[in-house]
Amino acid sequence: MQSEQQYEQLMLQYKQLKNGAADIARLIEKEDFDSAINLIKMREGIFISCKTIRRYLELTPEQQKEVDAIFNEIKELEEKNISTLEKNMEFVKSELSRTQKVQKLNKAYNSANINGSILNLEN
């Protein structure tokens, strides 16, 4: 009986994690990174709880299939979120590099009008 209750609690927590991953994806899409980070931090305790329950809970083969299925769904959603964030990071890096080059060019152009100089755009 207690095993069944623990299984139900585990599934409930996994569903919370799955919904949280979907919420994080929506926040990332809206570029609300502060809220996404807060949500990620709030989920840490649930991950730890799930890990603890899984360690000590003996599951039937059918329960194991259900747990594995929802775990894989969560994993897939989290991997998509990570991939999206990595793409966003690369975009930000390229935009920052471009902006720095433009600033360097503008600064050199403005000082070249006064003093004359050679401009290195490699960095």
Rosetta silent file (secondary structure, phi, psi, omega in degrees, C-alpha in Angstrom):
SEQUENCE: MQSEQQYEQLMLQYKQLKNGAADIARLIEKEDFDSAINLIKMREGIFISCKTIRRYLELTPEQQKEVDAIFNEIKELEEKNISTLEKNMEFVKSELSRTQKVQKLNKAYNSANINGSILNLEN
SCORE:     score description
SCORE:     0.000 S_00000001
   1 L     0.000  -46.722  179.349    0.000    0.000    0.000 S_00000001
   2 H   -65.134  -34.900  178.083    2.746    2.452    0.910 S_00000001
   3 H   -61.861  -40.603  178.423    4.560    1.431   -2.267 S_00000001
   4 H   -64.684  -40.542  178.705    1.491    2.388   -4.320 S_00000001
   5 H   -65.679  -40.394  178.707    1.308    5.788   -2.609 S_00000001
   6 H   -66.265  -37.945  177.191    4.983    6.406   -3.270 S_00000001
   7 H   -62.788  -45.545  179.049    4.484    5.437   -6.917 S_00000001
   8 H   -61.968  -40.550  178.320    1.571    7.878   -7.213 S_00000001
   9 H   -64.555  -41.935  178.703    3.668   10.597   -5.570 S_00000001
  10 H   -60.827  -46.317 -179.949    6.535    9.871   -7.959 S_00000001
  11 H   -64.113  -38.951  177.418    4.237   10.112  -10.984 S_00000001
  12 H   -61.932  -44.427  179.965    2.729   13.353   -9.677 S_00000001
  13 H   -67.045  -38.331  176.699    6.182   14.860   -9.241 S_00000001
  14 H   -63.649  -38.417  177.531    7.251   13.710  -12.689 S_00000001
  15 H   -65.276  -37.045  175.881    4.146   15.364  -14.147 S_00000001
  16 H   -63.331  -42.076  178.735    5.086   18.568  -12.297 S_00000001
  17 H   -64.717  -40.640  179.194    8.575   18.374  -13.796 S_00000001
  18 H   -63.891  -46.103  178.040    7.161   17.774  -17.263 S_00000001
  19 H   -64.091  -37.507  177.717    4.789   20.739  -16.970 S_00000001
  20 H   -63.773  -39.777  178.483    7.644   22.827  -15.579 S_00000001
  21 H   -63.934  -39.388  177.427    9.833   21.973  -18.567 S_00000001
  22 H   -66.961  -39.430  177.204    7.051   23.079  -20.902 S_00000001
  23 H   -63.577  -41.105  178.899    6.639   26.306  -18.898 S_00000001
  24 H   -62.647  -40.933  178.344   10.376   26.949  -19.102 S_00000001
  25 H   -60.603  -41.944  178.568   10.257   26.471  -22.879 S_00000001
  26 H   -65.570  -39.906  179.336    7.489   29.087  -23.131 S_00000001
  27 H   -65.787  -39.816  177.706    9.449   31.502  -20.926 S_00000001
  28 H   -63.568  -41.928  179.475   12.579   31.024  -23.043 S_00000001
  29 H   -60.988  -38.000  179.096   10.537   31.644  -26.169 S_00000001
  30 L   -84.171    1.646 -178.985    9.247   34.906  -24.672 S_00000001
  31 L    60.514   34.343  175.244   12.838   35.724  -23.590 S_00000001
  32 L   -97.872   71.470 -172.434   11.778   35.904  -19.936 S_00000001
  33 H   -69.985  -32.131  178.321   15.031   34.381  -18.724 S_00000001
  34 H   -62.662  -45.215  178.519   14.737   35.591  -15.123 S_00000001
  35 H   -66.197  -37.573  178.631   11.446   33.762  -14.640 S_00000001
  36 H   -63.157  -43.355  179.236   12.858   30.678  -16.374 S_00000001
  37 H   -64.048  -42.570  178.323   15.846   30.644  -14.019 S_00000001
  38 H   -61.015  -41.749  179.386   13.580   31.034  -10.993 S_00000001
  39 H   -65.987  -39.717  177.700   11.439   28.134  -12.175 S_00000001
  40 H   -61.455  -44.761  179.950   14.521   25.985  -12.744 S_00000001
  41 H   -63.321  -38.323 -179.138   15.744   26.696   -9.210 S_00000001
  42 H   -67.363  -25.916 -176.631   12.351   25.834   -7.722 S_00000001
  43 H   -81.648  -12.669 -176.530   12.386   22.444   -9.474 S_00000001
  44 H   -56.734  -43.590 -179.923   15.659   21.259   -7.926 S_00000001
  45 H   -62.499  -36.308  179.506   13.928   19.902   -4.832 S_00000001
  46 H   -67.822  -40.984  177.365   11.469   17.931   -6.945 S_00000001
  47 H   -59.567  -44.655 -179.668   14.324   16.332   -8.914 S_00000001
  48 H   -63.594  -43.382  179.029   16.017   15.291   -5.676 S_00000001
  49 H   -61.315  -44.151  179.063   12.761   13.906   -4.291 S_00000001
  50 H   -61.540  -43.565 -179.720   12.145   11.878   -7.463 S_00000001
  51 H   -62.141  -41.688  179.708   15.643   10.477   -7.374 S_00000001
  52 H   -65.941  -46.674  179.550   15.233    9.445   -3.739 S_00000001
  53 H   -60.960  -44.330 -178.649   11.847    7.822   -4.303 S_00000001
  54 H   -63.810  -33.420 -178.160   13.110    5.941   -7.349 S_00000001
  55 H   -63.597  -38.771 -173.049   16.116    4.653   -5.474 S_00000001
  56 H  -105.644   -6.096 -176.435   14.029    2.921   -2.810 S_00000001
  57 L   -91.229  129.792  175.502   10.782    2.150   -4.621 S_00000001
  58 L   -94.428  117.601 -175.481   10.267   -1.302   -6.080 S_00000001
  59 L  -102.232  147.732  171.602    8.209   -0.923   -9.240 S_00000001
  60 L   -74.290  163.185  179.114    6.192   -3.475  -11.139 S_00000001
  61 H   -57.356  -38.507  179.346    7.181   -3.898  -14.804 S_00000001
  62 H   -68.140  -42.366  177.361    4.163   -1.852  -15.908 S_00000001
  63 H   -62.122  -40.699  179.672    4.918    0.909  -13.413 S_00000001
  64 H   -60.779  -40.537  178.463    8.538    0.894  -14.571 S_00000001
  65 H   -62.730  -43.600  179.934    7.383    1.391  -18.180 S_00000001
  66 H   -64.954  -44.038  179.512    5.198    4.358  -17.173 S_00000001
  67 H   -63.084  -45.037  179.648    7.975    5.909  -15.093 S_00000001
  68 H   -63.504  -38.315 -179.288   10.502    5.437  -17.890 S_00000001
  69 H   -63.756  -48.996 -178.827    8.102    6.911  -20.451 S_00000001
  70 H   -69.886  -34.553  176.706    7.443   10.107  -18.510 S_00000001
  71 H   -61.595  -42.502  178.909   11.122   10.355  -17.541 S_00000001
  72 H   -66.920  -35.539  176.118   12.078   10.171  -21.231 S_00000001
  73 H   -63.354  -44.328  178.709    9.497   12.856  -22.085 S_00000001
  74 H   -62.032  -45.097 -179.362   10.986   15.132  -19.429 S_00000001
  75 H   -59.614  -43.201  179.726   14.495   14.406  -20.677 S_00000001
  76 H   -63.480  -44.472  178.473   13.480   15.249  -24.250 S_00000001
  77 H   -62.912  -42.009  179.786   11.862   18.540  -23.191 S_00000001
  78 H   -65.237  -39.568  178.281   14.907   19.487  -21.118 S_00000001
  79 H   -64.683  -37.580  176.309   17.250   18.687  -24.026 S_00000001
  80 H   -64.250  -42.030  178.787   15.155   20.908  -26.313 S_00000001
  81 H   -61.949  -43.575  179.604   15.345   23.723  -23.755 S_00000001
  82 H   -63.255  -43.589  179.797   19.116   23.334  -23.507 S_00000001
  83 H   -61.484  -43.554  178.692   19.440   23.305  -27.292 S_00000001
  84 H   -61.577  -44.096  179.286   17.331   26.453  -27.593 S_00000001
  85 H   -64.556  -39.600  178.665   19.418   28.223  -24.968 S_00000001
  86 H   -63.893  -40.393  177.668   22.648   27.184  -26.684 S_00000001
  87 H   -64.066  -42.285  178.044   21.382   28.556  -30.014 S_00000001
  88 H   -63.049  -39.359  178.661   20.398   31.797  -28.303 S_00000001
  89 H   -62.727  -43.252  179.358   23.840   32.026  -26.696 S_00000001
  90 H   -62.946  -40.583  178.054   25.547   31.598  -30.060 S_00000001
  91 H   -62.604  -45.260 -179.583   23.345   34.298  -31.567 S_00000001
  92 H   -63.348  -41.523  178.427   24.129   36.678  -28.707 S_00000001
  93 H   -61.122  -44.319 -178.929   27.861   35.956  -29.037 S_00000001
  94 H   -67.314  -39.070  177.629   27.821   36.685  -32.762 S_00000001
  95 H   -66.024  -39.183  178.126   25.809   39.875  -32.266 S_00000001
  96 H   -64.373  -43.951  178.645   28.177   41.002  -29.508 S_00000001
  97 H   -61.885  -44.355  179.020   31.194   40.342  -31.720 S_00000001
  98 H   -62.354  -44.362  179.942   29.592   42.244  -34.592 S_00000001
  99 H   -62.870  -40.641  178.921   28.713   45.160  -32.323 S_00000001
 100 H   -64.441  -38.435  178.215   32.248   45.283  -30.933 S_00000001
 101 H   -66.162  -40.156  178.466   33.666   45.376  -34.469 S_00000001
 102 H   -64.111  -42.580  178.345   31.301   48.190  -35.412 S_00000001
 103 H   -63.157  -42.355  179.216   32.297   50.135  -32.304 S_00000001
 104 H   -63.078  -41.852  178.911   35.975   49.567  -33.068 S_00000001
 105 H   -64.104  -46.203  179.286   35.426   50.720  -36.637 S_00000001
 106 H   -62.115  -42.887  179.730   33.524   53.814  -35.525 S_00000001
 107 H   -64.231  -44.444  179.950   36.155   54.670  -32.935 S_00000001
 108 H   -66.201  -40.056  179.646   38.977   54.175  -35.435 S_00000001
 109 H   -63.135  -44.465  179.797   37.140   56.163  -38.109 S_00000001
 110 H   -65.513  -39.202  179.101   36.536   59.037  -35.735 S_00000001
 111 H   -77.491  -26.160  178.185   40.151   59.060  -34.570 S_00000001
 112 H   -68.281  -33.334  178.153   41.415   58.607  -38.161 S_00000001
 113 H   -63.999  -30.106 -178.888   39.668   61.808  -39.151 S_00000001
 114 H   -88.246  -51.434 -171.263   41.707   63.567  -36.500 S_00000001
 115 L  -109.968  -27.453 -171.100   45.065   61.749  -36.558 S_00000001
 116 L    81.871  131.104 -179.050   45.024   59.203  -39.384 S_00000001
 117 L  -161.704  169.393  175.063   45.610   55.534  -38.466 S_00000001
 118 L  -103.996  136.829 -174.795   45.642   51.928  -39.654 S_00000001
 119 L  -110.330  129.017  176.500   42.720   49.782  -38.510 S_00000001
 120 L  -105.268  111.478 -178.660   43.004   46.065  -37.601 S_00000001
 121 L   -96.074   10.620 -177.813   39.550   44.403  -37.815 S_00000001
 122 L   -66.467  -38.508 -175.618   40.812   40.894  -36.954 S_00000001
 123 L   -95.066    0.000    0.000   39.809   41.003  -33.250 S_00000001
